[in-house]
Amino acid sequence: MQSMEDAGLVAALAADAMSGRMENPFAAFGPRAMPDGRMALRSFQPGAEAVEVIGPDGTPLGRLEQAPGGLFFGVIEAPATEGPAGYVLRIHWPGGVVQETEDPYAFGLLLGDLDLHLFSEGRHFDMGRVFGAVPMTVEGVAGTRFSVWAPNALMVSVIGDFNGWDGRRHPMRLRHGAGVWELFLPRLGPGARYKFQLRGAGGAVFDKADPIARATERPPGTASVVAAPPDYAWSDADWMETRAARAAQDAPISVYEVHSASWLRPGPGPNAVYDWDGLAERLVPYAALMGFTHLELMPVMEHPFGGSWGYQPLSQFAPTARHGAPEGFARFVDTAHRAGLGVILDWVPGHFPTDPYGLARFDGSPLYEHADPREGFHHDWNTYIYNLGRREVSGFLLASAIWWLKEFHVDGLRVDAVASMLYRDYSRKHDEWVPNVYGGRENLETVSFFRSLSTLVAEHAPGAVTIAEESTAWPGVTAPVTEGGLGFDYKWNMGWMHDTLLYTGRDPVHRRWHHDEMTFGLVYAFSEAFVLPISHDEVVYGKGSLYERMPGDDWTRRAGLRAYLAFMWMHPGKKLLFMGQEFGQPGEWNHDAELPWDLLSNPGHAGIQALVRALNALLRDTPALHRRDTRPDGFAWVVGADRENSVFAWTRSGEPDDVPVLVVLNMTPAAIEGYRIGVARPGRWREVLNTDAAAFGGSNLGNAGGAETAPEPAHGQPHSLSLTLPPLSAVVFTHEDDAS
């Protein structure tokens, strides 16, 4: 084969390719039309023994010459067909290995100008289907288009098993306006492991996982994996049509928070975990049987360190490979929906870990994070903070949110660490933060981001909800964006959780001095749409489980826990309970072991589980307990100041035709006989729940199923009930005529 190449040019190209400094690979490699109608070819294949050129039908077209360093070059007659499929490279590798492939540098530009424009503007919300590694067919050739944002890199290559992880083999083309690099690799499809190799401005070379990978290697592996965009055949149309009503402020919502790897394990050891299908077979029916309305999964986005519980993710578009392939996660969600369960995901847009193969200094510069550590580094978690003021970064995160909601039919996102994002001085000393443009501590970029998130979720995923884990008094977290709020659907009530757990952890003899810890939450209970969270954060880091927080012996602890759970379920606000607390797990949660399910052989722990099931049923079947969860006219104190007896009583109301509910709580270990409670309606009040019932592991003290009113005024009401209040208990009543 005739070369017609200048020896000096060949040597220079070979030197550039060998050094990994190829500035424009499409100018150096691939086909070039000659004036006489023939085609000049260059192909860089370091380590290859020979490169032949063949036609699409296998007809030999010639053999390329080899220059020192691995550059092959020559001139062939025009291929049989036009375009990149007109010829094939037959590469001979040592050991008799022969590879045939179309030439990656024969393909033109593939990413559309509109895609690049929307990406640069932070408005490409279908990013997961367009960027990263996308299997596709181009001009009749099947392969994978790779793309990655790295505007400050001098060179970017695709590396993987398919090229010996050699960054010299497949350098990419830079689309200058957007800072996005792209390359199509023929005959490469789903399942291939890959990364991007980048050369920074200072000359350093580093390998990075794909920020928009749809699948990953199972940790401790760190490679991205080529995966086709989801095409799962969903069977949850009925659920999707009704999910908005199931998550509305007037709906009964009871959330079971789960760490997917440690809820139940198929065997010993921290690496023994069920795949998504195994969880669908076990977790979904359990949660449905318990009467929960939603599952909330701690982050399932791929994360390198299992001990972070997912809260330091590096792949915002890929379900963790610990549980199998992404389509398995889709089947899990579909199974949950068919069982009547919504699926909420914890989502972390505030910060990311510093692992060198991840987002940190991605192209050799602080790209995803702030450059100034006063803005860009979390000392609490040793993580980098996303630069939400950069359009490409905020767009990347918004696209991630939409990805989970649209592609996996997820019903909501619980946004982690919102307070740390809203305040520039969060957990920082006075000289460790940068004020906003007005000199304040509010993070205006975060405010804009959350408002965009709320607006986009409503537009792209109708019926899905957003929930803020926000621990301060930031105003309007759940107020509409049109009214100046952040637009979240719900906010975790961290103050209620903190105060009431303090109270229940006190010796009952001291509770009279801390009565307000149980009542103060009602001062602000309707200022936001609240979720009452007893989450994983309350059963780790030496805090003890709910069971362990209760003072006294085992019987007293179980009784106190039952009373507290009933208090929570009867209190205004949606409910969230972390796994294991529904049966009184006695120890702190351990993410490397499954829950202690053997405890259910103990009647006392089985009784707590039975109570939670009964509470969920009562919540679901009693409109007064949920229809006005976010409205002050749905709650009224009857007894709110009886410090001496540590007794609390209140009513819950729904719409005018709904049966009102009376709740009485005794937080002392002594039974109280003849405690008088004022009520508006005369007649018999039926006891619909008693946490001291034998079925729940209690002493079975109560009111024989109900009580009759007497014409004796009390608490501003014309009638009253004389009740027996069991020790450390909650008793719940409805008016019998209304309930019948």
C-alpha positions in Angstrom: 0.0 0.0 0.0 1.4 3.4 -1.0 1.8 5.8 1.9 2.3 9.3 0.3 3.0 10.6 3.8 5.8 12.9 4.7 8.2 11.1 7.0 8.6 14.1 9.3 4.8 14.5 9.7 4.5 10.8 10.4 7.2 11.0 13.1 5.6 14.0 14.7 2.2 12.5 14.8 3.6 9.3 16.2 5.4 11.2 18.9 2.3 13.2 19.8 0.2 10.1 20.0 2.7 8.2 22.1 3.0 11.1 24.5 -0.8 11.3 24.9 -0.9 14.9 23.8 -3.1 14.6 20.7 -4.8 18.0 20.5 -7.1 17.2 17.5 -7.3 13.4 16.9 -9.8 13.8 14.1 -7.2 15.9 12.2 -4.5 13.3 12.8 -6.3 10.0 12.5 -9.0 8.5 10.3 -9.7 8.9 6.6 -8.8 11.8 4.3 -9.9 12.1 0.7 -7.1 12.4 -1.8 -7.4 14.6 -5.0 -7.2 11.4 -7.1 -10.2 9.9 -5.4 -8.3 7.6 -3.2 -8.3 7.7 0.6 -5.4 8.3 3.0 -5.7 6.5 6.4 -4.0 6.9 9.7 -4.6 4.7 12.7 -2.8 4.8 16.0 -2.6 1.3 17.5 0.3 1.1 19.9 1.3 -2.5 20.5 -0.3 -3.9 17.4 1.7 -6.0 15.0 -0.2 -5.1 11.8 -3.3 -3.2 10.5 -5.1 -4.3 7.4 -7.9 -2.5 5.7 -10.8 -4.6 4.4 -14.1 -3.8 2.7 -17.4 -4.3 4.4 -17.7 -7.6 2.6 -14.3 -8.8 3.8 -12.4 -7.9 0.6 -8.8 -6.9 1.3 -8.1 -3.3 0.5 -4.5 -3.1 1.6 -2.1 -3.2 4.5 -1.1 0.0 6.4 2.5 0.9 6.9 3.8 1.0 10.4 5.9 3.9 11.9 7.8 3.6 15.1 5.5 4.0 18.1 2.4 2.4 16.7 1.1 4.8 14.0 -0.1 2.9 10.9 -0.7 4.8 7.7 -1.3 4.4 4.0 -3.5 5.1 1.0 -6.2 2.8 -0.3 -8.5 2.9 -3.3 -11.9 4.4 -2.5 -13.9 2.1 -0.3 -16.9 0.2 -1.7 -19.4 2.4 0.0 -19.4 6.0 1.3 -19.3 6.8 5.0 -17.6 5.2 8.0 -19.0 1.8 7.2 -17.1 1.7 3.9 -14.0 0.0 5.3 -13.0 -2.0 8.4 -9.7 -2.1 10.3 -8.4 -5.6 10.9 -5.9 -5.2 13.7 -3.4 -8.0 14.5 -2.4 -8.1 18.2 0.3 -10.2 19.8 -0.7 -13.8 20.5 -2.7 -14.2 17.4 -5.5 -12.0 18.5 -7.3 -10.3 15.6 -9.7 -7.4 16.1 -12.1 -6.0 13.4 -13.7 -2.7 13.8 -14.9 0.3 11.9 -12.6 3.4 12.3 -13.8 5.6 15.2 -12.3 8.6 13.4 -14.3 8.1 10.3 -17.5 9.3 12.1 -18.6 12.9 12.1 -20.1 15.1 14.8 -22.8 13.3 16.7 -24.0 15.5 19.6 -26.5 18.0 18.3 -26.0 21.7 18.7 -29.3 22.0 20.6 -28.2 19.4 23.1 -24.9 21.2 23.6 -26.7 24.5 24.0 -29.2 23.2 26.5 -26.4 21.6 28.4 -24.4 24.8 28.6 -27.5 26.7 29.8 -28.2 24.1 32.5 -31.5 23.3 30.9 -30.9 19.8 29.4 -33.2 17.7 31.6 -32.9 14.6 29.5 -29.2 14.4 30.1 -29.2 10.8 31.2 -30.3 9.7 27.7 -28.0 11.9 25.7 -24.7 12.3 27.5 -22.3 9.8 29.0 -22.1 6.4 27.2 -25.1 5.9 24.9 -25.3 2.7 22.8 -26.6 3.6 19.3 -26.3 2.8 15.7 -24.7 5.4 13.5 -24.9 5.0 9.7 -25.6 1.3 10.1 -22.8 0.7 12.6 -23.7 -0.3 16.1 -21.5 1.1 18.9 -21.4 3.5 21.8 -21.2 7.3 21.7 -19.2 8.7 24.7 -19.3 12.3 25.8 -18.1 14.1 28.9 -17.9 17.7 30.1 -14.3 18.7 30.8 -13.8 22.3 29.4 -10.4 22.8 31.0 -8.8 19.5 30.0 -6.1 19.5 27.4 -7.0 16.0 26.2 -9.6 13.4 27.1 -9.7 9.7 26.0 -12.0 6.8 26.5 -10.3 3.9 28.3 -11.6 0.5 29.2 -11.2 -3.3 28.8 -11.7 -2.8 25.0 -8.4 -0.9 24.6 -6.3 -2.1 27.5 -7.1 1.0 29.5 -4.6 2.8 27.2 -5.5 6.5 27.0 -3.5 6.9 23.8 -5.8 4.7 21.8 -9.1 6.6 21.7 -8.7 10.4 22.3 -11.9 12.3 22.0 -13.0 15.4 20.0 -13.6 18.7 21.9 -16.8 20.6 21.1 -15.3 23.9 22.1 -18.5 26.0 22.7 -19.8 23.6 25.4 -16.5 22.1 26.7 -17.9 18.7 25.9 -15.7 15.9 24.5 -17.2 13.2 22.3 -16.2 10.0 20.5 -18.1 7.1 18.9 -16.6 3.6 19.4 -17.9 1.1 16.9 -18.9 -2.5 18.0 -18.9 -1.6 21.7 -22.1 -2.1 23.6 -23.7 -2.6 27.0 -21.7 -4.2 29.6 -18.3 -2.7 28.7 -16.3 -1.2 31.5 -14.9 2.3 30.9 -13.6 5.5 32.3 -12.3 8.8 30.9 -8.6 9.6 31.0 -8.0 13.4 31.2 -4.9 15.5 31.0 -5.1 18.6 33.0 -3.7 22.1 32.3 -0.7 21.3 34.4 0.0 18.1 32.5 -1.2 15.7 35.2 -3.1 12.6 33.9 -6.0 11.1 35.8 -8.7 8.5 35.2 -12.3 9.5 36.0 -15.6 7.6 36.2 -18.4 9.0 34.1 -20.5 11.5 36.0 -23.5 10.5 33.9 -23.0 6.8 33.9 -26.2 4.8 33.9 -24.5 1.8 35.4 -21.4 1.1 37.4 -19.0 -1.6 38.4 -19.9 -3.1 41.8 -17.7 -1.5 44.6 -14.9 -1.7 45.4 -14.6 -1.6 41.6 -14.7 2.0 40.3 -15.4 1.7 36.6 -18.4 2.9 34.8 -20.4 0.4 32.7 -22.0 1.0 29.3 -25.8 0.6 29.7 -28.7 1.3 27.3 -31.2 3.9 28.4 -34.0 2.3 30.3 -36.7 0.7 28.2 -38.5 -1.2 31.0 -42.1 -2.3 30.3 -44.0 -0.8 33.2 -47.2 -2.3 34.6 -48.0 0.4 37.1 -50.4 2.7 35.1 -53.1 2.6 37.8 -50.6 3.6 40.5 -49.2 6.5 38.4 -52.7 7.8 37.8 -53.5 7.9 41.5 -50.1 8.6 43.2 -50.7 12.4 43.5 -53.8 11.8 45.6 -51.9 9.2 47.7 -49.2 11.7 48.6 -51.4 14.7 49.0 -51.6 16.7 52.3 -54.9 15.2 53.1 -53.8 11.6 52.5 -52.7 9.1 55.1 -49.0 8.9 54.7 -46.8 6.5 56.7 -43.2 6.0 55.4 -40.9 3.0 56.2 -37.3 4.2 55.8 -35.0 1.4 54.7 -31.3 0.8 54.1 -31.6 -1.6 51.3 -28.4 -3.5 52.0 -29.0 -4.2 55.7 -32.8 -4.7 56.1 -32.4 -8.4 55.4 -29.4 -10.4 54.1 -29.2 -13.7 52.3 -26.2 -14.8 54.3 -23.5 -13.6 56.7 -21.0 -10.9 55.9 -21.4 -7.3 54.8 -21.1 -8.2 51.1 -24.1 -10.6 51.2 -27.0 -8.6 50.0 -30.2 -9.3 48.1 -30.5 -8.1 44.6 -33.4 -5.9 43.7 -35.6 -8.9 42.8 -34.8 -10.5 46.1 -35.8 -7.3 47.9 -39.0 -7.0 45.9 -40.0 -10.5 47.0 -39.4 -9.8 50.7 -39.4 -6.1 51.5 -42.4 -5.0 49.4 -44.9 -7.5 50.9 -43.6 -6.9 54.4 -44.0 -3.1 54.2 -47.5 -3.6 52.6 -48.5 -6.1 55.3 -47.4 -3.6 58.0 -49.7 -1.0 56.4 -47.1 1.5 55.3 -48.0 3.7 52.4 -44.4 4.4 51.1 -40.9 3.1 51.2 -38.1 5.6 51.6 -34.8 4.2 50.5 -31.6 5.7 51.8 -29.5 6.7 48.7 -29.3 4.0 46.1 -27.2 6.2 43.8 -23.8 4.5 43.4 -21.4 5.4 46.2 -17.9 4.1 46.9 -18.0 3.7 50.7 -20.8 1.6 52.1 -20.3 3.2 55.5 -21.6 6.5 54.1 -25.0 4.7 53.8 -25.2 6.2 50.3 -25.0 9.9 51.5 -21.7 10.4 49.6 -22.7 9.3 46.1 -20.5 9.6 43.0 -23.0 8.4 40.3 -26.1 10.5 40.3 -27.7 8.6 37.5 -26.8 4.9 38.4 -28.5 2.7 40.9 -25.8 0.9 43.0 -24.5 -2.2 41.5 -24.6 -3.8 44.9 -28.1 -4.9 44.1 -27.7 -5.7 40.4 -28.4 -4.0 37.1 -30.5 -0.8 36.8 -33.4 -2.7 35.2 -33.7 -4.7 38.5 -34.3 -1.4 40.3 -37.1 -0.6 37.8 -38.7 -4.0 38.6 -38.4 -3.3 42.3 -40.3 0.1 41.9 -42.9 -1.6 39.6 -43.5 -4.3 42.2 -43.9 -1.8 45.0 -46.4 0.2 43.0 -48.5 -2.9 42.2 -48.5 -3.6 45.9 -49.8 -0.1 46.7 -46.5 1.3 47.9 -44.9 4.5 46.8 -41.1 4.7 46.6 -39.2 7.7 47.8 -35.4 8.1 47.4 -33.0 10.1 49.5 -31.1 12.4 47.1 -27.9 14.3 47.9 -27.4 17.4 45.8 -25.3 19.3 48.3 -21.9 17.7 48.3 -19.8 14.8 47.0 -16.8 12.8 48.2 -13.2 13.6 47.3 -12.4 10.2 45.8 -9.8 10.8 43.0 -11.7 8.9 40.3 -14.9 10.9 41.0 -16.0 14.5 40.5 -13.2 16.1 42.5 -11.2 18.5 40.3 -12.6 16.6 37.4 -10.7 18.2 34.6 -7.8 19.3 36.7 -9.7 22.3 37.9 -12.5 22.8 40.5 -15.3 22.1 37.9 -18.2 20.7 39.9 -17.1 22.3 43.2 -16.3 25.8 44.3 -12.7 26.8 43.9 -12.7 28.7 47.3 -12.7 26.1 50.1 -14.8 28.6 52.2 -17.6 27.8 49.8 -16.5 24.5 48.3 -15.4 22.2 51.2 -17.5 20.6 54.0 -15.3 20.2 57.1 -18.0 18.2 58.8 -18.0 15.5 56.1 -14.7 16.1 54.3 -16.6 16.5 51.1 -16.7 19.0 48.2 -19.8 21.3 47.8 -21.5 21.5 44.4 -21.1 25.0 42.8 -24.8 25.5 42.2 -24.1 29.0 40.7 -22.6 27.3 37.7 -25.3 26.5 35.2 -23.8 23.2 34.0 -23.6 21.9 37.6 -27.1 22.9 38.7 -28.4 21.5 35.4 -26.5 18.2 36.0 -28.2 17.8 39.4 -31.7 18.9 38.2 -31.3 16.3 35.3 -30.5 13.7 37.9 -33.6 14.4 39.9 -35.8 14.2 36.8 -34.0 11.0 35.7 -35.1 9.1 38.9 -38.6 10.4 38.8 -39.2 9.8 35.1 -37.1 6.9 34.1 -37.6 4.8 37.3 -41.1 6.1 38.2 -39.9 7.1 41.7 -42.6 8.9 43.6 -40.5 11.4 45.5 -37.1 12.7 46.5 -36.2 13.4 50.1 -33.5 16.1 49.7 -30.7 15.5 52.2 -28.9 18.2 54.3 -31.0 21.2 53.0 -29.9 23.4 55.9 -26.3 23.0 55.0 -27.1 24.2 51.5 -29.2 27.2 52.4 -26.7 28.9 54.8 -23.3 29.9 53.6 -22.1 29.9 57.2 -23.5 26.5 58.0 -21.1 24.8 60.6 -18.4 27.4 59.9 -16.5 29.9 62.0 -16.9 33.6 61.3 -13.8 33.7 59.0 -14.6 30.5 57.1 -17.4 31.6 54.9 -18.1 34.0 52.1 -21.3 36.3 52.3 -23.6 36.5 49.4 -23.7 39.5 47.1 -25.8 41.4 49.6 -23.5 40.6 52.5 -25.9 38.0 54.0 -25.5 34.4 55.0 -28.3 33.0 52.8 -27.1 31.0 49.8 -29.1 32.6 47.0 -27.9 30.1 44.4 -29.3 27.3 46.5 -32.6 29.1 46.8 -32.8 29.4 43.1 -31.8 25.8 42.7 -34.6 24.5 45.0 -37.2 26.7 43.3 -36.1 25.3 39.9 -36.3 21.8 41.3 -39.8 22.2 42.7 -41.0 23.7 39.4 -39.4 21.1 37.2 -40.6 18.1 39.3 -44.2 19.4 38.9 -43.7 19.8 35.2 -41.8 16.6 34.3 -43.1 14.2 37.0 -46.7 15.0 37.9 -47.7 13.4 41.2 -44.1 13.1 42.5 -43.2 15.0 45.7 -40.1 16.6 47.1 -39.3 16.5 50.8 -36.8 18.7 52.6 -34.6 17.6 55.4 -34.3 21.1 56.8 -33.4 21.6 60.5 -33.8 25.3 60.9 -36.7 27.9 60.8 -36.1 28.9 57.2 -39.4 30.4 56.2 -41.6 29.0 53.4 -39.8 25.7 52.8 -43.2 24.2 51.7 -44.7 27.4 50.4 -45.3 27.6 46.7 -42.6 29.2 44.5 -45.2 31.6 43.3 -45.5 32.9 46.9 -41.8 33.2 47.5 -41.3 29.8 49.0 -38.9 27.0 48.1 -41.8 24.9 46.8 -41.1 21.6 48.6 -44.2 19.4 49.2 -43.1 18.4 52.8 -40.5 19.3 55.3 -39.1 17.0 58.0 -40.0 18.3 61.5 -36.6 18.0 63.1 -37.6 20.2 66.1 -40.6 17.9 67.0 -38.3 14.9 66.7 -35.6 16.5 68.9 -37.9 17.7 71.6 -40.1 14.6 72.0 -37.2 12.2 72.0 -35.6 14.3 74.8 -38.8 14.0 76.8 -39.2 10.3 76.3 -35.6 9.7 77.3 -36.1 11.2 80.7 -37.0 9.3 83.8 -40.8 9.7 84.3 -40.3 11.3 87.7 -38.6 14.2 86.0 -41.0 14.5 83.1 -43.3 17.0 84.8 -40.5 19.6 84.6 -40.2 19.1 80.8 -43.8 18.9 79.8 -43.4 21.6 77.1 -41.1 19.3 75.2 -44.1 17.3 74.1 -46.4 20.3 73.5 -44.1 22.9 72.0 -44.3 21.3 68.5 -47.9 22.3 68.3 -47.0 26.0 68.4 -45.6 25.7 64.9 -47.1 22.4 63.7 -49.0 24.1 60.9 -46.4 26.6 59.7 -45.2 24.0 57.1 -46.4 20.7 55.7 -44.5 18.4 58.0 -43.3 14.9 58.1 -42.6 13.5 61.6 -39.3 11.7 61.2 -37.9 9.0 63.4 -35.1 8.3 60.9 -31.8 6.4 60.8 -30.0 9.5 62.2 -31.8 8.9 65.5 -30.4 5.3 66.0 -26.7 5.8 65.3 -23.6 7.5 66.7 -24.3 6.5 70.3 -27.8 7.8 70.4 -29.2 4.3 70.9 -32.4 2.9 69.4 -35.8 4.1 70.3 -36.1 1.1 72.6 -32.9 2.0 74.3 -33.8 5.6 74.8 -36.7 4.6 77.0 -35.8 4.5 80.7 -36.6 1.6 83.0 -36.6 -2.2 82.7 -37.6 -4.1 79.5 -41.3 -4.1 80.2 -41.2 -0.3 80.9 -39.2 0.4 77.8 -41.6 -1.5 75.6 -44.5 0.3 77.1 -42.8 3.7 76.7 -42.0 2.9 73.1 -45.6 1.9 72.4 -46.9 5.1 73.9 -44.4 7.2 72.0 -45.3 5.5 68.7 -49.0 6.1 69.3 -48.3 9.7 70.2 -46.5 10.1 66.9 -49.2 8.5 64.8 -52.0 10.5 66.5 -50.0 13.8 66.1 -50.6 16.1 63.1 -48.1 15.4 60.4 -47.1 12.6 58.1 -45.1 9.7 59.6 -41.7 8.2 58.9 -40.1 5.4 60.9 -36.7 3.8 60.3 -36.6 0.0 59.9 -36.2 -2.0 63.0 -37.9 0.5 65.2 -41.3 -1.0 64.3 -40.4 -4.0 66.5 -38.2 -2.3 69.1 -34.7 -3.1 68.0 -32.7 -2.9 71.2 -29.3 -2.0 69.7 -28.1 0.7 67.4 -28.5 0.1 63.7 -25.4 -1.6 62.1 -25.2 -1.2 58.3 -23.0 -4.3 58.0 -25.6 -6.6 59.5 -29.3 -7.4 59.0 -32.0 -6.4 61.4 -32.4 -8.7 64.4 -35.5 -10.4 63.1 -35.2 -13.2 65.7 -36.5 -10.7 68.2 -40.0 -11.3 66.9 -40.0 -14.7 68.7 -40.3 -12.5 71.8 -44.0 -11.6 72.5 -43.0 -8.2 73.7 -41.2 -7.2 70.5 -43.8 -8.9 68.3 -46.4 -6.8 70.2 -44.7 -3.6 69.2 -44.7 -4.7 65.6 -48.5 -5.5 65.9 -49.1 -2.0 67.3 -47.4 -0.3 64.4 -49.5 -2.4 62.0 -52.6 -1.3 64.0 -51.5 2.3 64.0 -51.1 2.3 60.2 -54.6 0.7 59.8 -56.1 3.3 62.1 -54.4 6.1 60.3 -55.6 4.8 57.0 -59.2 4.1 58.0 -59.8 7.3 60.1 -60.0 10.5 58.1 -59.8 12.7 61.1 -56.2 11.5 61.6 -55.0 12.7 58.2 -57.3 15.0 56.3 -56.3 18.1 58.2 -52.7 17.2 59.0 -51.5 20.6 57.9 -54.4 22.7 59.1 -54.9 24.0 62.7 -58.6 23.3 62.6 -57.8 19.6 62.7 -56.3 19.6 66.2 -57.4 20.8 69.6 -55.9 20.4 73.0 -58.2 19.0 75.7 -55.5 18.5 78.3 -52.2 20.2 77.5 -50.9 21.4 80.9 -51.3 18.5 83.4 -47.6 18.4 84.3 -48.2 16.7 87.6 -49.7 13.6 86.0 -47.7 13.8 82.7 -51.1 13.4 80.9 -51.8 14.8 77.5 -55.2 14.7 75.7 -56.3 16.1 72.3 -58.8 15.7 69.6 -58.3 15.3 65.9 -60.9 16.4 63.4 -61.4 15.9 59.7 -64.2 17.2 57.5 -67.6 17.9 59.0 -68.9 14.3 58.4 -65.7 12.6 59.6 -65.7 10.9 63.0 -63.6 12.9 65.5 -60.9 11.2 67.5 -60.0 11.6 71.2 -56.4 10.7 72.2 -55.2 10.4 75.8 -51.6 9.8 76.7 -50.3 8.8 80.1 -46.5 9.1 80.3 -46.0 7.8 83.8 -45.5 4.2 84.8 -48.5 4.4 87.2 -52.1 3.7 86.1 -54.5 6.5 86.7 -58.1 5.6 87.5 -61.1 7.9 87.0 -59.3 10.6 85.0 -62.0 12.9 83.7 -61.9 14.2 80.1 -64.3 16.7 78.7 -66.1 15.9 75.4 -68.6 17.7 73.3 -70.8 14.7 72.4 -72.8 12.7 74.9 -73.1 8.9 74.8 -70.7 6.0 74.5 -67.1 6.6 73.3 -65.5 3.4 71.9 -61.9 2.6 72.7 -60.4 1.9 69.2 -56.8 1.6 70.3 -55.1 0.9 73.6 -51.3 0.5 73.6 -51.5 -1.5 76.8 -53.6 -4.2 75.2 -52.3 -7.8 75.7 -52.1 -8.1 71.9 -49.4 -5.4 71.9 -47.5 -6.9 74.9 -49.2 -4.8 77.5 -50.9 -5.5 80.9 -54.4 -5.3 79.3 -55.6 -2.5 81.6 -58.1 -0.3 79.9 -61.7 0.8 79.6 -63.5 -2.5 78.7 -63.8 -1.3 75.1 -65.2 2.1 75.8 -66.8 4.6 78.3 -70.1 6.4 78.7 -70.3 10.2 79.2 -71.6 11.8 82.4 -73.4 15.2 82.4 -70.4 16.6 84.3 -68.7 19.5 82.6 -64.9 19.4 82.2 -62.4 21.2 80.0 -65.0 23.6 78.8 -67.2 20.8 77.5 -70.7 19.9 78.8 -70.0 16.2 79.0 -67.1 14.2 80.3 -65.6 10.7 80.4 -64.1 9.0 83.4 -61.2 7.0 82.0 -58.7 4.4 83.2 -55.3 5.4 81.8 -53.0 2.4 81.8 -49.3 3.0 82.7 -47.1 4.5 79.9 -49.9 4.2 77.4 -52.1 5.9 74.8 -55.8 5.2 74.5 -57.8 6.4 71.5 -61.6 6.8 71.3 -64.2 7.6 68.7 -67.8 8.5 69.4 -69.8 5.3 68.9 -72.8 6.7 67.1 -70.4 8.3 64.6 -68.2 5.3 64.3 -71.0 2.8 63.7 
